[in-house]
Amino acid sequence: MFKHFLLIAAIVLLTWFSRLLEGAARHAHPGYLLISASLAAGMLIILAGCELFSNGVEHLGQRMNMSHATTGSLLAGVGTALPETIIPVLALISGPSAHGQDIAIGAILGAPFMLSTLALFLLGLTVLLRKILKKGAAPAMDINPKALRFELGQVIFAMALILMASVLKVRPVNYLCAAVLLASYLFFVSKTIKHEAEEGESYAEEFHFGTFLGYEKRPLWISLQVLAGLLLMVGGASIFVDYISLLAVKSGISALALSLIIVPFATELPEKVNSISWTLKGRDTLAIGNITGAMVFQSTIPASIGLVFTRWAMDRAELMDIMSVILMGALLKVTVSRRKRIPAAVLLAGGIFYLAYIMWIVF
């Protein structure tokens, strides 16, 4: 089943790239059907790449004797965050000046917002589902408190810097904040590598390249599987950003609003799917680390790019986006400071921030 899914995704990827190259002139004004099909193809490719990548990353973390906290926050978190990082870069390179910058800013701010609200909300629902399926399970996530407190502190610090730059609107301050954000991520990496494994941690037994292609679980084939997944994620993101721009122009809806809601929702699918899967398997540290690690990455690397290469003009809606991430991060940090578990109710609170923001955008 999965082998066929990957094969179809690869064929769709090659076909769509040929369409983009050969039929650009013919589809100068594509209809909604073609745009919708292209967006669906992009999401399909991202998901296929995500599955290959995350499975390979698990085996890579095992080979490198990494803890779940390190594997989830660094390897999985960064890997599944790459599509969101590619989108603002592509938007700045290929889009018209103001239009491309709107999409870039929306994708940069939308990614940590979507992770801290909708992704955590879905994780809370998954915890409740696990409680129903496994009657003995607690309606909470078991986590590595020390690692999670550190990651949340990094997110809050980064978003506070972004908020300051957004309010002051001074170019030299933007450059300074970008440099600090890059330095803070390097600091985060140096600390995260040292996280120790907790009792009972285990990794996936199945190796996709081994199961479907017959390759042995060696570093070469693990690396090639990770690379294959990465290429699919980047290809899917490239297709998605092309057609989300066309959708914005054709529908007349603000490109910034679309990129704040639709783009991050699609590109955050890898984090959501991976974390839900890991939660159902009882690998809570991997699940939450995948999300918080991606939040740290998104609030530093793409944000530094935006601060330097865009006009970084914020409206009230974008400032609300930033504040929502800070408040949700603070709620989680306070919770983790008092206990070694995150109750489902705290995770579900992300849905409140998400709903409030959507209502703000719509009305």
N, C-alpha and C positions, 0 to 999 in steps of 0.2 A: 504493500500500500504506500509506504513512505517513499520507496524507490521510484514508483510511478509518479508520485507527487513532485519529487525532485527533478525527474526527467521532463515533466510538463513545464515546470518553472524555468528550466534551462532553455527549453525550446521557445517559450514565451519571451524570455529575455533577448535571445538572439533575433527573433522575429521583430520585436519592437524596436531594437536598435537599428535594424535595416529599414524599418518604416520611418524612423526619425531622420535617417540619412538620405534615403531615396525619395521619400514622399513629403518632404518639408514644404515644398512649393505647392503641391497639390492640396495639402491640408492646412493652408494658410488660415482658413477660417473653419476649423473643425466643429462638428455638431456636438450636442451634449452626449450622444450615444458613444461617440469615439472617445471623448474626454473621460466619461465614466469608465469605459472599458480600459483605458490607459491607466487610470488611477487604481482600478482593481488589479490590473496586471502588476503595477508597481508594488502594491501591498502583498500580493502573492509571492513575488520574488523576495521581498524583504523577509517574509515569514520563513520561506524555504531556507534562505541564507542564515537566518537566526537559528534555526534548528541545527543545521550543520555546525555553525560556529559555536553555539553553547555546548553541544555535546563534545566537540573537540577541545573546547576550553576546559571542561571538567577533567578530561584525561590529561591535558597539559598541566593543570594545577596539581593533579595527583602525581605526575612524573616529577614535578619540581618540588614536591613535599610542601605545598602551600596549604594553609588553613582555609576553611570555608570562607572566613571573613575576607582574607586576602584574595582568593580566587573570585568571589562574588563581586567585591568592590573594585578590583583592578582589572582582571582579565575579562570577566563577563560584563561588568559595568561599562568599561571603556568600549569594548567590542560592540555591544548592542547600542551604544550611544553614537556610534560613528555615522549612521544615516542622518541623524539630526544635525551633526556637525557638517556633513557634506552639503546639506540643503542650504544653509545661509551662505556658504562659500560659493556654491553654484549660482545662487540668486544674485550675489554681488558681481560675479563674472559675466553671467549671461543676460541678466535682466536689464531693462532700461534703468536709468539712474535712480529716480525716486521710487519707482515701482519695485525694482530689485531690492532696494534698501528696506522698503516696508516689509517685504517677505522675509528678508534676512533678520531684521529686528524681531519680527513676530515669531520666527522659528527659534531664535535664540532664547527669548523670554518664555515662549510657550512650552519648551521642553522641560525645564525644571518645574514649572507650574503644573503641567500635566502629570508628571511623576509624583509630585507631592500631594496631589489632590485625587484625580481619577484613578491613577495606578494604585495608590494606597487604599482607596475605597474598594476597588476590586479585590485587593489582597484581603481586606477585612471580610468581604463576602465569601472569599475562598476559605478563610479560617472558620467561618460559621458552617460552610458546607462540609468541611472536614469534620467538624464536631458532629454533624448529622450522620455522616457516613461512618465515622469511627466514634461510637458512643462514649468511649473512654477518654477521648481527646478533649483537652481544655480549649475554651473559646479564646485562645491567645496564642501569640507567636513566641517561641523560645529563641532568644537572641544572644549575641555576644555583647553585653552591655558596654564594656570598655571601648570596643571597636565602634559601636554604633554611636555612642556619645561623641566620640572624636569626629566621626563623619558628619554628624548633624551640626556640630560646632563649626566645621569648615563651610558647610552650606550656608548657615546663618551669616557667618563673617563675609563670605563672598557676595551674597545677595544684599547685605547692608552696604558694601562698597558700591555695588551697582546702583542701589537706590540713591546714594550720595551723589554719584556722578550724574544720574538722571535729573536730580533736582538742581544741582549747581549749574549744569550746562556750560562748562568751561573746558575747552579742548585740552589744555595742559593737564587738567585734573583727570580727564579721560585716559590720557596716556599713562599717567602715574598709576591710576587704578588698574589698568591693563597689565602693567608690569608687576604690580603686587599680586594680582590674580594668578599670573603665571608662576610666580615664586611660591605662592601658597599651594598650588597643585603639586609642584615638585616636593614641597614639604610633606604634603599628604601622602604621596607615593612612598617617600622614605620611611614614614611611620607605619603605613599600612602593610608594607612588606614584612614587618616584624611581628604582626599579629600572630598569636599562638593558637594552635588548634584546640578545640574543646573536646571533651569526652564524647564518644559516640559518633563522630563525624565520618561519613562515608561518601564515596563518589559513584557515578553511574558505572554499571558493569558493561552495558552494550556500547560498542564502538561502531558508528554507522558505516564507515568505510570498510570495516571488517565484516559486518553483517551482510551488507549488500554488494560489496565489491570483492570480498575475500582477502583484503589486505590485513597484515598483522599489525598489532597495536604498537608500532614503533614511532620514535620521534618524527621521522620523515613523513609518514602517512598522517600522523596527528596534525603536524604543521600544515600539510597540504589540505586537509579537511577544514582547518581553521581558515586558511587562505581562500578556499572555495566559498565558504560561507561569507567571508568578508566581501568578496567580489560580487556575490549575489546581492548583499545588502546595499553596497554602493551603487550597483546597477539599478536596483529598485528605487533608491532615493533619487537618482538622476532622472528617471522617468517621471517620478511623482512630482518633482519640483517643476519640470517643464509644463505639465498639464494642470497643476494647481494655478500657475500663472495664467494660463489660457482661460481657466474657469473663472478666475477673478475678473479678467477683462470682459469676458462674455456675459457674466451674470450682473456686472455692475456693482458687486459687493466689494467693500473695502478689502484690498489685498492684505492689509495688516490684520483685520479681523479674521479673515479666512486662515491666514498663516498662524494666528494665535490659537485657533481651535482645531481646524481640520488637519493641517500639516503635522503638528505634534501628536494628535490622536493616532494618525497612521504610523508615523515613524517611531512612536513609543510602543507599538505592538510587540516588538521583540522583548522589551523589558517586562511588559505585562504578561505575555505568554510564558516566558521563562520563569518568572516569579510565581505565577499561579501553579505551574507544573511542579516546581520545587516545593511549594507549600503543601500541595496534596501528597507529595512523597515524604513529607516530614523534614525536609532540609531547609528549615526556617532561616538559618544564618545566610545561606546562599541566596535565598529568596529576597530577604530585606536588603542584603548587601548589594545585590544586583541593582536595586532601585536607588539606594542612597549613594552608592559609588557612581552611578550614572548622574545623579544630581550634582555631586561634587564636580565631576568632569564638565557637565553642561554649564554650570554656574561660573566656571573659570576659563576654560580654553575657548569655547565659542563666544563667550561674553567678552573676552579680551579682544577677539577679532572684531566684534561689533563696535566696541568702544573706539578702536583705532580707525577702522575703515568705513564707518557709516556716520551720518550726522547725529545719531543717537538722540533723536527728538522724541520725548515721551508725552503722552496724554494721560488723563486720569485713569483710563482703563488699563494702560500698561503699568502705571504705578500701583494700581490695585493688584495686578498680577504679581508684582515683586513682593508686595506686603503679604499676600496670601502664602507665598512660599516661606517667608520668614516666620509668620505666625504658626503655620503647620509644623515647621521644623522645630520651633520652640516648644510646641505642645508635645511632640515626640520626645524631645530632649528631656523635658521635665519628667515625663512618664518613665523613661529609661533610667533616669537618675534615682528613681524611687523603687524600682523593681527590675527583675530580670526577664520580664515578659511584657509584651505589648498586647493589651486586650483588644479584641476585635472592635469594640466601641470606639477606641481612639483612632484606629485606622479608618473606620467608617466616617469619622469627622471630616476626612478629606473630601467626601462627597458634598458636604455643606459648602465648603469654599468653592468647589467646582460649579455647583448649581448657582451660587450667588454671582459668580463671575459671568456665567452664561446669560443669566438674567440681565446683568449690567450691559453686556454687549448687545443683546437683542433689543432691550427697551431704552 
